Amino acid sequence: MYIKKIENFDIEGLLLITIDNFYDDRGEIWTLHSNNDIFPNFVEDKITISKHGVLRGLHGDRDTHKLISCLEGSFILNVVDARTNSKTYGKSEKFELTNNGQLVLVPAGCLNGHLCTSEKCIFWYKWSEKYDLSKQVTVMWNDSELNLDWGTKRPILSERDKCGEKFKGVRL
């Protein structure tokens, strides 16, 4: 990966990475690979395609790091630290991602959720562990304890996300 810039946040391990993309009159090329000291080994890639107003999350587990990017459109990404021994437990960070070559590394033990803010968005993420629903936690997207800014009060939700648990007591 050709990294142009790395930004750190209060949440340990949370990074915003800007890659050095190649652009010309035909479009652009992103070069991504994990043979560096920044990333864990990734074993699975997922792509979600959402329409405007769809909110997916807050989801997470104890073991999985995620590298998240926007391939088309735009979305709001909220990340919440749910790690048992973290000094930033309960702290959140908000990102507004577009297809501009920025990636967010979400550490294991943190929750993430995204809201599609364009007509359509393509959310691409790499996982350091194979997906296992039995290890996943789903927290209410609108939990008052977290007070996350989504910019909407009526997102389109899956049944799983409608039934999310309260954040209080969630420890990964």
N, C-alpha and C positions, 0 to 999 in steps of 0.2 A: 504494500500500500504506500502510496506517495503522500505522506502527511505534510500538510502545510502548517497546521496549527492545532494545539491541544489545549483545552481549557479545563481546569479542575474546579470542583464545587465543594461546598461544606460536606456533603455526603461523600464519605470516603469511597473511592473507586468509581464514582460517577464522572464521566468524561464527555465533553463535546469535542468531536474531532472533525476538522475540516481537511478534506483531501484535495490534492492538487489535480484537478480534472483536466483533461485535454479537450479543448473546444476548437472547432473550425466551422466553416459554412455548412457542413453536413450534419452537425450536431455535436455530441460529446461522447467521451469514453471515460469510464471510471475504472481504475485498476485497484482491485481489492485482493489482499492475501493476508494470511495470518502468521507469516513467519517473522515475527518480531516479538519484542519483550512486553508489548502493551496488552495484547489480547490473549485470552485463554484459547485452547483449541475448540473450534466450533464443529459440531457434528450434524447439525440440522439447520436448514433454511426454511422459513415460512414467508408467505406473501399473503396479505389480506387486501382485498379490493372492497372499498366501502363507498357508499353514496353520502351526500351531504347530511350531516346530523347524526350519523351513526357513531356511537361511543362504545368502544370495546375495552373492558377492564373496570376495575383495577385487578390485575392478576399478578401472581408471582409464586415462587417457591424458594426453598432454602439453598438449592444447589445450582441454579441455572443463571449464567451470565447471558445477557442479550445485547447484540449490536443492532441498533435500529436506525433506519433511514427512510426517507420519502423518495419514491421513484417518480411519482406523478401527483400533481395537485398540492394540497397542504393539509396539515393536521396539527392539533395541539397534543403534545405528549406531556403527561404528568407522571413524575417518578416520586415514590414515597419510600423512605427507609423503614423497613420492618424487621431489621436484624436485632436479635435479642440483646446482644452486648454492645450495640452501637451507641456512641455518644450523640448521634444525630437521629436516634429512633423517633419516628413520627414527622421528621422534617421532609419537606417536599421541594421539588424543583420543577418548573414549567418551561417547556421548549415549544417554539412554533417552527415546525420543520416544513420545508419545501424541497423540491428536487434541485438543491443547490450544492450538493457535495458535502453536507454535514451529516455526521453520524453520532449517535449517542450510545455510549457503552453503559448499560445498566448492570450494576453488580448483583451477584446472587444475593438473595435475601431482601431485595427491593421489589416493590410493586410497580407496575406500569400500566397506563391506560392511555388510549388515544381517541380523539374526537375529530372526525373528518370535517374540515371547514371549507372545502372546495366542493364543486359539483360531484367530483369523484376523486378519491385518493388511493394511491397504491403504497402500502406500508410493507417494507421488507425488513426482516430481521433474521439474524443468525443466532442459534442457540448453542450453548456449550454442553447441554445434556439433551437426550431424546425427550420429547414431550411425554409426560405422564400425568394425566388428569388427577389421579389419586394423590399426587403430591402438591397439586395446585391449591392456592388460596384465592378466593374471590372476595374482595372488600367492596362495600357500597361506594359507588362513584361519587355520591353526594353526601358522604358522612360529614356531619357538622364538626366533628373533632378535627378533621383534616382541612376543611374549608378551602377546597381546591377551586381554582378559577377555571371553569370550562367555557364560559361565555354563553351558556345556554342553561335553561332550567328543564327542558323537555327533549332530551336526546332520544334517539332510537336505540333500544337496548335488546339484547338477547334475554331469554328466560334466565340463564345463568347469572347475568349481570343484574337483572331485576331482583334476584334473591341473594345478593351479596351480603356478607356479614359486616357488623360494625368493626371498625379498626381497633377499638379498645380491646387489648388482650391479644391481638394478633402478633405473634413473635416468630420470626423465621430464623 
